[in-house]
Amino acid sequence: MRTGELIGSGRSADVFALDRDWVLRRYRGGGDTAAEAVVMAYVAEHGYPVPRVRDIARTGRDPLPPTDLVIQRLRGTSLLEALRRGTVTAAETGAVLADLLNRLHRIPARLSTGAGDRVLHLDLHPDNVMLTPDGPVVIDWCNSREGPPGLDWGMSALILAQAAVGTPSEAWPVRAVLASLLEHLTPAVDFGDAATGCLAEARKRRAADPATGEGGERVLDEAMGLVLELKRSMPGRTSVRRSRRG
């Protein structure tokens, strides 16, 4: 497929303009977008805000390679860019993330039969949310899996915390976003702590991610400490672990 202008690059993929309505997302290092497309279509059926996916493979004309995905071209800016410009506050940014997590976790799992399992994004942070005229839209579903909602919350919290402790220029606003996100964490979400549960599993996943970058374990330790510190400071919270007795 002929591509147009390169309009964006992420950690693992590039985005090319096709026309005014569609873009091509292409993984640079190989991979298969089929599972990502299926998840996006599934959550869209449940009313969740994701870009539309165009299925070219079924037309029999100009089929896409596994690395390519044609999706709706979104108008707007990322939630991260809006935060940097000051058009949204840190408190609003955290609230948007929390709302998107809660809305996603109301969707039943597509495959898993585990009690309480839901569709998880596992990379939901301000740069993966586009603010469009129709509202926030969540992009980049390549890490999506199914499991307990607390894991999704833990991943988002740790991603923010790593940015707060590892990027001095953005430490204050990102810390405030993280605090806002944690303020919206409900007792129904089993978050766990540094040793066990969803937060510990999130840390394990972040440690295994090559994007963790310089300082790896040290930055993760500091990030985990920040999450726990902010969680303990929430009004009415005495522990990061939800009591199983209610």
Residue frames as qw, qx, qy, qz and C-alpha x, y, z in Angstrom:
[[0.000, 0.888, 0.461, 0.000, 0.00, 0.00, 0.00],
 [0.376, 0.492, -0.036, 0.784, 1.27, 3.44, -0.91],
 [0.407, -0.663, -0.451, 0.437, 1.71, 5.64, 2.10],
 [0.165, 0.897, 0.106, 0.395, 1.71, 9.39, 2.40],
 [0.077, 0.721, -0.393, 0.566, 3.39, 11.72, 4.83],
 [0.553, -0.165, -0.698, 0.423, 4.86, 10.39, 8.05],
 [0.272, -0.700, -0.105, -0.651, 2.73, 12.13, 10.68],
 [0.608, -0.646, 0.295, -0.355, 3.79, 10.36, 13.85],
 [0.634, 0.282, -0.699, 0.176, 6.27, 7.93, 15.37],
 [0.721, -0.606, 0.124, -0.312, 6.00, 6.02, 18.60],
 [0.507, -0.574, 0.643, -0.005, 8.16, 3.57, 20.46],
 [0.530, -0.071, 0.824, 0.189, 7.54, 0.72, 18.03],
 [0.451, 0.563, 0.662, 0.204, 5.42, 2.04, 15.15],
 [0.085, -0.170, 0.213, 0.958, 5.17, 4.82, 12.58],
 [0.355, 0.641, 0.612, -0.297, 1.96, 6.46, 11.39],
 [0.194, -0.044, 0.506, 0.839, 1.49, 7.57, 7.78],
 [0.452, 0.434, 0.197, -0.754, -1.29, 9.64, 6.26],
 [0.389, 0.241, 0.827, 0.327, -3.36, 7.87, 3.61],
 [0.001, 0.565, 0.444, 0.696, -6.06, 10.49, 3.07],
 [0.207, -0.473, 0.191, -0.835, -8.13, 12.88, 5.16],
 [0.789, -0.354, -0.031, -0.501, -9.98, 10.04, 6.89],
 [0.987, -0.150, -0.038, 0.053, -7.47, 7.22, 7.32],
 [0.024, -0.801, 0.597, -0.035, -3.89, 6.58, 8.46],
 [0.894, 0.142, -0.423, 0.050, -1.62, 3.57, 8.26],
 [0.495, -0.728, 0.443, -0.166, 0.05, 2.39, 11.46],
 [0.844, 0.367, -0.386, 0.071, 3.12, 0.24, 10.74],
 [0.763, -0.600, 0.207, 0.124, 5.30, -1.63, 13.22],
 [0.247, 0.827, -0.496, -0.094, 8.97, -1.08, 12.50],
 [0.140, -0.488, 0.858, -0.078, 10.30, -4.32, 13.99],
 [0.343, -0.066, -0.901, -0.257, 7.77, -6.78, 12.65],
 [0.243, 0.148, 0.700, -0.655, 4.76, -8.15, 14.46],
 [0.082, -0.374, -0.828, -0.409, 1.12, -8.88, 13.71],
 [0.204, -0.079, 0.176, -0.960, -1.65, -6.34, 14.15],
 [0.444, -0.276, -0.732, -0.437, -4.48, -8.88, 13.84],
 [0.420, -0.441, -0.718, 0.337, -5.07, -9.30, 17.58],
 [0.112, -0.259, -0.203, 0.938, -4.93, -5.54, 18.12],
 [0.284, -0.077, -0.430, -0.854, -7.55, -4.97, 15.44],
 [0.472, -0.369, -0.784, -0.165, -9.86, -7.58, 16.96],
 [0.333, -0.424, -0.576, 0.615, -9.65, -6.00, 20.42],
 [0.028, 0.168, -0.030, -0.985, -10.28, -2.52, 19.04],
 [0.389, -0.197, -0.597, -0.674, -13.33, -3.75, 17.13],
 [0.463, -0.392, -0.786, 0.118, -14.62, -5.55, 20.22],
 [0.218, -0.421, -0.449, 0.757, -14.42, -2.59, 22.59],
 [0.140, 0.050, -0.268, -0.952, -15.86, -0.32, 19.88],
 [0.395, -0.333, -0.759, -0.395, -18.91, -2.60, 19.72],
 [0.435, -0.554, -0.632, 0.324, -19.40, -1.85, 23.41],
 [0.016, -0.953, -0.240, -0.183, -19.27, 1.90, 22.82],
 [0.611, -0.589, 0.076, 0.523, -15.69, 2.45, 23.95],
 [0.307, 0.924, -0.087, -0.209, -13.87, 5.36, 22.23],
 [0.619, -0.287, 0.554, 0.478, -11.26, 3.89, 19.88],
 [0.227, 0.482, -0.450, -0.717, -10.31, 4.71, 16.29],
 [0.881, 0.310, 0.164, -0.317, -12.28, 2.82, 13.68],
 [0.429, -0.352, 0.753, 0.352, -10.35, 0.02, 11.95],
 [0.655, 0.514, -0.208, -0.513, -10.62, -0.46, 8.18],
 [0.740, -0.135, 0.655, 0.066, -10.43, -4.11, 7.19],
 [0.397, 0.645, -0.436, -0.487, -8.68, -4.09, 3.83],
 [0.178, -0.282, 0.936, 0.111, -7.63, -7.74, 3.97],
 [0.487, 0.329, 0.776, -0.230, -11.19, -8.95, 3.37],
 [0.474, 0.703, -0.006, -0.530, -11.62, -6.95, 0.19],
 [0.867, 0.187, 0.391, 0.246, -9.14, -9.12, -1.66],
 [0.493, 0.778, 0.028, 0.388, -7.42, -6.04, -3.04],
 [0.240, 0.669, -0.391, 0.585, -4.04, -4.79, -1.92],
 [0.782, -0.527, -0.332, 0.014, -4.00, -6.88, 1.29],
 [0.166, -0.883, 0.350, -0.265, -2.00, -5.48, 4.17],
 [0.556, 0.258, -0.721, 0.324, 1.12, -7.15, 5.58],
 [0.612, -0.509, -0.586, 0.152, 0.78, -8.30, 9.21],
 [0.429, -0.187, -0.281, 0.838, 2.72, -5.27, 10.43],
 [0.046, -0.158, -0.202, -0.965, 0.17, -2.77, 9.07],
 [0.001, 0.576, 0.768, -0.280, -3.13, -1.49, 10.40],
 [0.020, 0.372, 0.306, 0.876, -5.36, 1.11, 8.75],
 [0.207, -0.554, -0.683, 0.429, -7.26, 3.15, 11.30],
 [0.050, 0.911, 0.383, 0.143, -9.36, 6.28, 11.51],
 [0.408, 0.315, -0.141, 0.845, -7.47, 9.55, 11.30],
 [0.344, -0.724, -0.523, 0.289, -8.17, 11.53, 14.47],
 [0.173, 0.700, 0.021, 0.692, -8.35, 15.29, 14.71],
 [0.563, -0.811, -0.058, -0.147, -7.09, 16.80, 17.90],
 [0.192, 0.680, -0.612, 0.355, -4.13, 16.69, 20.22],
 [0.631, -0.109, -0.737, 0.216, -2.89, 14.16, 22.72],
 [0.559, -0.785, -0.258, -0.064, -3.84, 14.51, 26.37],
 [0.713, -0.317, -0.036, 0.624, -0.12, 14.84, 27.12],
 [0.330, 0.302, 0.212, 0.869, 0.30, 17.75, 24.72],
 [0.284, -0.754, -0.343, -0.484, -2.80, 19.43, 26.15],
 [0.689, -0.647, -0.201, 0.256, -1.30, 19.07, 29.63],
 [0.607, -0.101, 0.082, 0.784, 1.99, 20.60, 28.47],
 [0.118, 0.469, 0.306, 0.820, 0.17, 23.51, 26.82],
 [0.026, 0.115, 0.533, -0.838, -1.90, 24.11, 29.92],
 [0.461, -0.127, -0.373, -0.795, -5.24, 23.59, 28.18],
 [0.796, -0.406, -0.401, -0.202, -6.06, 20.84, 30.71],
 [0.332, -0.731, 0.481, -0.353, -4.94, 20.65, 34.33],
 [0.173, 0.300, -0.927, 0.142, -3.13, 17.78, 35.99],
 [0.417, 0.094, 0.708, -0.562, -6.27, 17.04, 38.02],
 [0.713, 0.434, 0.019, -0.550, -8.36, 16.90, 34.84],
 [0.462, 0.486, -0.719, -0.184, -5.79, 14.67, 33.14],
 [0.053, -0.155, 0.939, -0.304, -5.86, 12.15, 35.98],
 [0.550, 0.259, 0.501, -0.616, -9.66, 12.22, 36.00],
 [0.663, 0.482, -0.312, -0.480, -9.81, 11.54, 32.25],
 [0.315, 0.356, -0.880, 0.001, -7.49, 8.54, 32.61],
 [0.248, 0.003, 0.838, -0.487, -9.51, 7.19, 35.52],
 [0.647, 0.362, 0.222, -0.633, -12.77, 7.55, 33.62],
 [0.608, 0.471, -0.539, -0.342, -11.33, 5.76, 30.59],
 [0.128, 0.236, -0.944, 0.193, -10.07, 2.91, 32.78],
 [0.406, 0.147, 0.684, -0.588, -13.42, 2.58, 34.53],
 [0.679, 0.435, -0.043, -0.590, -15.33, 2.62, 31.25],
 [0.466, 0.424, -0.754, -0.184, -13.04, -0.02, 29.75],
 [0.039, 0.142, -0.939, 0.312, -13.41, -2.29, 32.76],
 [0.598, 0.202, 0.415, -0.655, -17.17, -2.30, 32.45],
 [0.686, 0.401, -0.439, -0.420, -16.72, -4.27, 29.21],
 [0.910, -0.231, 0.329, -0.102, -16.81, -8.05, 29.77],
 [0.315, -0.476, 0.735, 0.367, -13.79, -10.08, 28.79],
 [0.652, 0.423, -0.355, -0.519, -13.96, -11.43, 25.26],
 [0.686, 0.264, -0.677, -0.032, -12.05, -14.66, 25.89],
 [0.140, 0.252, -0.793, 0.536, -11.12, -15.04, 29.55],
 [0.614, -0.471, -0.563, -0.290, -13.40, -16.96, 31.89],
 [0.413, -0.041, -0.584, 0.698, -11.63, -15.74, 35.01],
 [0.230, -0.788, -0.558, 0.121, -13.92, -14.21, 37.61],
 [0.186, -0.883, -0.087, 0.422, -13.75, -10.44, 37.33],
 [0.498, -0.134, 0.460, 0.723, -11.44, -10.44, 34.31],
 [0.353, 0.846, 0.227, -0.330, -11.91, -7.61, 31.84],
 [0.664, 0.592, 0.081, 0.449, -10.30, -6.19, 28.70],
 [0.483, -0.722, 0.031, 0.494, -7.14, -4.33, 29.72],
 [0.459, 0.880, -0.103, 0.058, -5.22, -1.72, 27.75],
 [0.858, -0.324, 0.032, 0.397, -2.00, -1.96, 29.80],
 [0.499, 0.045, 0.120, 0.857, -0.46, 1.20, 28.34],
 [0.027, -0.843, -0.456, -0.285, -3.04, 3.87, 29.15],
 [0.429, -0.451, -0.133, 0.771, -1.22, 7.14, 29.73],
 [0.187, 0.770, 0.170, -0.586, -1.69, 10.73, 28.50],
 [0.061, 0.495, -0.582, -0.642, 0.20, 10.24, 25.24],
 [0.019, 0.117, 0.949, 0.292, -2.14, 7.37, 24.26],
 [0.151, 0.684, 0.653, -0.287, -5.28, 9.48, 24.63],
 [0.186, 0.221, 0.370, 0.883, -6.32, 11.81, 21.82],
 [0.143, 0.536, 0.478, -0.681, -8.62, 14.72, 22.62],
 [0.135, 0.261, 0.680, 0.672, -10.98, 14.97, 19.65],
 [0.319, -0.183, -0.077, -0.927, -14.10, 17.10, 19.06],
 [0.740, -0.270, -0.463, -0.407, -16.12, 14.00, 20.04],
 [0.729, -0.631, 0.191, -0.188, -14.19, 13.45, 23.27],
 [0.267, -0.622, 0.732, 0.078, -11.15, 11.43, 24.39],
 [0.920, 0.290, -0.188, -0.186, -10.16, 8.48, 22.18],
 [0.641, -0.549, 0.528, 0.092, -7.74, 5.75, 23.28],
 [0.672, 0.620, -0.383, -0.132, -5.04, 4.63, 20.84],
 [0.264, 0.546, -0.777, 0.168, -2.21, 2.05, 20.74],
 [0.852, -0.252, 0.178, -0.424, -3.79, -1.26, 21.77],
 [0.650, 0.426, -0.630, 0.006, -0.80, -3.49, 21.00],
 [0.087, 0.294, -0.821, 0.482, -0.28, -4.40, 24.68],
 [0.666, -0.212, 0.070, -0.712, -3.92, -5.24, 25.35],
 [0.267, 0.034, -0.959, 0.091, -4.68, -8.41, 27.30],
 [0.622, -0.524, -0.315, -0.490, -7.45, -9.67, 29.59],
 [0.511, -0.030, -0.676, 0.531, -7.16, -9.86, 33.36],
 [0.309, -0.687, -0.547, 0.364, -8.03, -8.06, 36.61],
 [0.152, 0.922, 0.177, 0.308, -8.72, -4.31, 36.34],
 [0.522, -0.817, 0.128, 0.211, -6.18, -3.62, 39.10],
 [0.721, -0.079, 0.369, 0.581, -3.39, -4.58, 36.71],
 [0.346, 0.688, 0.336, 0.542, -4.46, -1.87, 34.26],
 [0.279, -0.949, -0.058, -0.138, -4.56, 0.70, 37.07],
 [0.722, -0.547, 0.233, 0.355, -1.17, -0.48, 38.32],
 [0.657, 0.234, 0.356, 0.622, 0.40, -0.18, 34.88],
 [0.142, 0.842, 0.229, 0.467, -0.95, 3.34, 34.34],
 [0.486, -0.873, 0.033, 0.016, 0.18, 4.39, 37.81],
 [0.752, -0.359, 0.293, 0.469, 3.70, 3.03, 37.33],
 [0.541, 0.496, 0.325, 0.596, 4.07, 4.56, 33.87],
 [0.071, -0.926, -0.108, -0.356, 3.20, 7.95, 35.32],
 [0.645, -0.740, 0.137, 0.130, 5.41, 7.42, 38.36],
 [0.781, -0.018, 0.275, 0.561, 8.39, 6.43, 36.21],
 [0.333, 0.692, 0.213, 0.604, 7.98, 9.65, 34.23],
 [0.348, -0.913, -0.056, -0.205, 7.71, 11.64, 37.47],
 [0.691, -0.633, 0.257, 0.236, 10.93, 10.25, 38.96],
 [0.740, 0.004, 0.424, 0.521, 12.87, 9.85, 35.71],
 [0.333, 0.576, 0.331, 0.669, 12.08, 13.11, 33.90],
 [0.300, -0.375, -0.394, 0.784, 12.90, 16.08, 36.16],
 [0.056, -0.016, -0.227, -0.972, 11.43, 18.64, 33.77],
 [0.528, -0.287, -0.473, -0.644, 8.01, 17.02, 34.03],
 [0.294, -0.058, -0.861, 0.412, 8.20, 15.70, 37.59],
 [0.191, 0.150, 0.481, -0.842, 5.72, 18.08, 39.18],
 [0.598, 0.147, -0.151, -0.774, 2.86, 17.94, 36.64],
 [0.621, 0.077, -0.751, -0.212, 3.15, 14.18, 36.16],
 [0.172, -0.047, -0.824, 0.537, 3.19, 13.61, 39.91],
 [0.365, 0.166, 0.303, -0.864, 0.01, 15.68, 40.13],
 [0.653, 0.142, -0.481, -0.567, -1.58, 13.61, 37.35],
 [0.466, 0.036, -0.873, 0.137, -0.67, 10.44, 39.24],
 [0.060, 0.097, 0.661, -0.742, -2.16, 11.79, 42.46],
 [0.542, 0.173, -0.010, -0.823, -5.37, 12.65, 40.62],
 [0.622, 0.117, -0.705, -0.320, -5.53, 9.18, 39.05],
 [0.334, -0.028, -0.871, 0.360, -5.10, 7.49, 42.43],
 [0.271, 0.065, 0.409, -0.869, -7.78, 9.68, 43.98],
 [0.690, 0.153, -0.187, -0.683, -10.25, 8.04, 41.60],
 [0.371, 0.148, -0.917, -0.005, -9.20, 4.48, 42.45],
 [0.699, -0.374, -0.050, -0.607, -12.24, 2.80, 44.01],
 [0.492, -0.397, 0.722, -0.281, -12.19, 0.16, 46.77],
 [0.908, 0.248, 0.227, -0.251, -13.67, -2.27, 44.23],
 [0.663, 0.638, -0.382, 0.088, -10.32, -2.36, 42.41],
 [0.877, -0.426, 0.100, 0.199, -7.87, -4.83, 43.97],
 [0.284, 0.907, -0.303, 0.068, -4.66, -2.84, 43.60],
 [0.916, -0.054, -0.222, 0.330, -2.33, -4.88, 45.79],
 [0.350, -0.900, 0.194, 0.172, 0.99, -3.60, 47.07],
 [0.176, 0.779, -0.581, -0.156, 4.71, -3.73, 46.36],
 [0.294, -0.338, 0.893, -0.040, 4.99, -7.41, 47.25],
 [0.273, 0.248, 0.927, 0.067, 1.82, -9.05, 45.94],
 [0.345, 0.699, 0.517, -0.354, -1.19, -8.44, 43.76],
 [0.562, 0.745, 0.311, 0.178, -1.75, -6.30, 40.71],
 [0.001, -0.972, 0.231, 0.049, 0.72, -3.55, 41.55],
 [0.541, -0.500, 0.639, 0.221, 3.52, -6.07, 42.01],
 [0.701, 0.326, 0.589, 0.237, 2.56, -7.73, 38.71],
 [0.354, 0.929, 0.104, 0.044, 2.61, -4.34, 37.00],
 [0.246, -0.840, 0.454, 0.166, 6.12, -3.73, 38.29],
 [0.675, -0.140, 0.680, 0.250, 7.23, -7.11, 36.93],
 [0.608, 0.632, 0.442, 0.189, 5.82, -6.24, 33.52],
 [0.132, 0.986, -0.105, -0.016, 7.46, -2.82, 33.50],
 [0.474, -0.642, 0.561, 0.221, 10.80, -4.36, 34.47],
 [0.672, 0.093, 0.676, 0.288, 10.59, -6.71, 31.49],
 [0.457, 0.844, 0.279, 0.011, 9.79, -3.86, 29.08],
 [0.664, 0.126, 0.104, 0.729, 12.82, -2.63, 27.08],
 [0.077, 0.750, 0.200, 0.625, 11.26, 0.85, 27.11],
 [0.601, -0.728, -0.254, 0.212, 11.94, 1.13, 30.83],
 [0.339, 0.861, -0.146, 0.349, 15.18, 2.78, 29.77],
 [0.406, 0.426, -0.551, 0.591, 18.18, 3.93, 31.75],
 [0.232, -0.352, 0.545, -0.725, 18.20, 3.35, 35.46],
 [0.552, -0.122, -0.757, -0.326, 15.77, 0.43, 35.02],
 [0.572, -0.395, -0.696, 0.178, 15.41, -1.16, 38.45],
 [0.264, -0.197, -0.373, 0.868, 16.37, 1.96, 40.38],
 [0.252, -0.076, -0.186, -0.947, 13.81, 4.10, 38.59],
 [0.575, -0.310, -0.659, -0.371, 11.19, 1.39, 39.03],
 [0.480, -0.323, -0.657, 0.483, 11.92, 1.18, 42.75],
 [0.051, -0.154, -0.192, 0.968, 11.53, 4.95, 43.06],
 [0.391, -0.152, -0.439, -0.794, 8.37, 4.85, 40.97],
 [0.565, -0.360, -0.741, -0.052, 6.87, 2.12, 43.12],
 [0.341, -0.287, -0.520, 0.729, 7.75, 4.12, 46.22],
 [0.130, 0.022, -0.058, -0.990, 6.02, 7.20, 44.80],
 [0.506, -0.272, -0.610, -0.546, 2.84, 5.27, 43.97],
 [0.557, -0.383, -0.699, 0.232, 2.71, 3.81, 47.48],
 [0.221, -0.178, -0.327, 0.902, 3.46, 7.17, 49.09],
 [0.282, -0.065, -0.208, -0.934, 0.68, 8.92, 47.20],
 [0.560, -0.295, -0.699, -0.333, -1.73, 6.05, 47.73],
 [0.466, -0.344, -0.666, 0.471, -1.20, 6.09, 51.49],
 [0.094, -0.144, -0.196, 0.965, -1.74, 9.85, 51.59],
 [0.274, -0.356, -0.563, -0.694, -5.23, 9.64, 50.08],
 [0.409, -0.266, 0.360, -0.795, -7.93, 10.73, 52.54],
 [0.842, -0.092, 0.203, -0.491, -9.52, 7.80, 54.29],
 [0.875, 0.300, -0.379, 0.019, -6.92, 5.34, 53.02],
 [0.560, -0.699, 0.437, -0.080, -4.80, 3.46, 55.51],
 [0.604, -0.232, 0.717, 0.260, -3.45, 0.82, 53.21],
 [0.314, 0.418, -0.538, -0.661, -2.87, 0.25, 49.52],
 [0.137, -0.046, -0.977, -0.156, -4.32, -3.23, 49.87],
 [0.588, -0.251, -0.169, -0.750, -8.08, -3.60, 49.75],
 [0.406, -0.196, 0.788, -0.419, -9.43, -5.72, 52.56],
 [0.279, -0.032, -0.874, -0.397, -10.88, -8.97, 51.30],
 [0.076, -0.415, -0.835, 0.353, -13.46, -8.81, 54.08],
 [0.074, 0.771, 0.527, 0.349, -14.95, -5.70, 52.49]]
